[in-house]
Amino acid sequence: MANHSATKKDVRQSRKRNERNRYYGKTTRNAIRDIKAIDEKKAAGDKLPEVAAMIDKLAKRGTIHKNKAANLKSKLAKRINALAK
Protein backbone atom coordinates (compact mmCIF):
# COMPACT_ATOMS: atom_id res chain seq x y z
CA MET A 1 0.00 0.00 0.00
CA ALA A 2 1.31 3.43 -0.87
CA ASN A 3 1.96 5.73 2.02
CA HIS A 4 -0.24 8.56 0.79
CA SER A 5 -3.04 10.02 2.84
CA ALA A 6 -5.53 9.64 -0.04
CA THR A 7 -4.66 5.95 -0.37
CA LYS A 8 -5.07 5.41 3.37
CA LYS A 9 -8.44 7.13 3.23
CA ASP A 10 -9.50 4.96 0.29
CA VAL A 11 -8.57 1.82 2.24
CA ARG A 12 -10.63 3.00 5.22
CA GLN A 13 -13.61 3.78 2.99
CA SER A 14 -13.45 0.47 1.14
CA ARG A 15 -13.24 -1.45 4.44
CA LYS A 16 -16.29 0.42 5.71
CA ARG A 17 -18.22 -0.22 2.49
CA ASN A 18 -17.25 -3.89 2.54
CA GLU A 19 -18.56 -4.33 6.10
CA ARG A 20 -21.78 -2.53 5.22
CA ASN A 21 -22.30 -4.63 2.08
CA ARG A 22 -21.66 -7.84 4.02
CA TYR A 23 -24.17 -6.79 6.70
CA TYR A 24 -26.92 -5.95 4.21
CA GLY A 25 -26.21 -9.07 2.15
CA LYS A 26 -26.39 -11.34 5.17
CA THR A 27 -29.55 -9.66 6.45
CA THR A 28 -31.21 -10.14 3.08
CA ARG A 29 -30.12 -13.79 2.87
CA ASN A 30 -31.63 -14.36 6.32
CA ALA A 31 -34.89 -12.73 5.22
CA ILE A 32 -34.98 -14.97 2.13
CA ARG A 33 -34.37 -18.02 4.31
CA ASP A 34 -37.18 -16.97 6.65
CA ILE A 35 -39.68 -16.41 3.83
CA LYS A 36 -38.84 -19.82 2.37
CA ALA A 37 -39.65 -21.41 5.73
CA ILE A 38 -43.20 -19.98 5.77
CA ASP A 39 -45.81 -22.59 4.79
CA GLU A 40 -48.86 -20.33 4.51
CA LYS A 41 -49.43 -18.57 1.19
CA LYS A 42 -51.02 -15.47 2.76
CA ALA A 43 -48.24 -14.93 5.30
CA ALA A 44 -45.52 -15.44 2.69
CA GLY A 45 -47.32 -13.15 0.24
CA ASP A 46 -47.49 -10.41 2.85
CA LYS A 47 -43.76 -10.71 3.51
CA LEU A 48 -42.72 -10.82 -0.18
CA PRO A 49 -42.77 -7.05 -0.93
CA GLU A 50 -40.53 -6.37 2.06
CA VAL A 51 -37.97 -8.98 1.00
CA ALA A 52 -38.15 -7.89 -2.65
CA ALA A 53 -37.37 -4.33 -1.59
CA MET A 54 -34.31 -5.58 0.32
CA ILE A 55 -33.13 -7.46 -2.77
CA ASP A 56 -33.69 -4.39 -4.98
CA LYS A 57 -31.65 -2.24 -2.61
CA LEU A 58 -28.73 -4.69 -2.82
CA ALA A 59 -28.85 -4.49 -6.60
CA LYS A 60 -29.09 -0.69 -6.53
CA ARG A 61 -26.02 -0.47 -4.30
CA GLY A 62 -24.12 -2.84 -6.57
CA THR A 63 -23.73 -5.50 -3.89
CA ILE A 64 -25.38 -8.03 -6.20
CA HIS A 65 -26.00 -7.93 -9.94
CA LYS A 66 -29.40 -6.72 -11.13
CA ASN A 67 -30.04 -10.02 -12.95
CA LYS A 68 -29.32 -11.97 -9.77
CA ALA A 69 -31.81 -9.77 -7.95
CA ALA A 70 -34.42 -10.46 -10.63
CA ASN A 71 -33.74 -14.20 -10.44
CA LEU A 72 -34.06 -14.22 -6.64
CA LYS A 73 -37.35 -12.34 -6.72
CA SER A 74 -38.70 -14.57 -9.48
CA LYS A 75 -37.83 -17.75 -7.61
CA LEU A 76 -39.44 -16.45 -4.43
CA ALA A 77 -42.62 -15.46 -6.27
CA LYS A 78 -42.84 -18.86 -7.98
CA ARG A 79 -42.31 -20.63 -4.67
CA ILE A 80 -44.99 -18.57 -2.91
CA ASN A 81 -47.48 -18.99 -5.77
CA ALA A 82 -46.97 -22.76 -5.62
CA LEU A 83 -47.91 -22.90 -1.93
CA ALA A 84 -51.30 -24.27 -1.02
CA LYS A 85 -53.76 -21.90 0.61
N, C-alpha and C positions, 0 to 999 in steps of 0.2 A: 504494500500500500504506500502510495506517495505521502510525503509528510507535509501536505498542503492543507490549510484550514478548510478549503472548499471540499477537498476529498474526504476529510474527516467528517464534515457535516453530511456529505452524501452517504457515507457509511452509516451514520446515526439514523438518517431518514429512512434508508432502505431497511435497516433492522426493525425500525418502528412499523413501517408498512408491512413487512413480512409477518410480524407478530399479529398485527391487526387482521391481515388476510387469513392467517391460520385460524384465528379466533372465529371470524365470521364463517369460514368454510366449515369448521368443525360444528359450529352451532347449527348451520343449515343441514349438514349431514345427519345430525341428531334429530332434527325436526322431520327429515325425510324418513328416518328409521321409525320415529314415533307414529307418523301417519300411515306407514305400511303395516304397523301392528294393530291398527284400528279395524275391527270387523264389521262395524255398522256403516252402511252407505251414507246415512244422513250426517253422522258425526264426522266421517272422513271428508265428505263434501263441504262441510262447514269449515274445516281446517285447511282445505286445499288452497284457497286464495291467499291465505297468510304465508304458506310455505312457498307458493309460486312467486310471491313478492320477494321473499328472501332469495330465491334462486335468481330472479331478475336482477336484484341488486348486486349479486356476485358477478353476474355477466357484465353489468354496467361498469363495475369497478375494474374489470379485467382479471379478476381472480380466476374465473373459469371462462371458457369460450362460449360465445352466444349460441352456437349449435349444440353444445353440451347442455346448456340451460334448456333449450327447446326440447331436447331428447328427454331430459329428466322430467320436465313438466308433462310431456306427452305420456311417458310411461306411468306417471302417477295418475293421470286422468284415466288412462285405460284401465289401470288396476282398480280405481275407485268405481268406475262405471261397471266393471265386471262383478262387483260385490252384490250379494243378494240383499234385498231390503230388509 
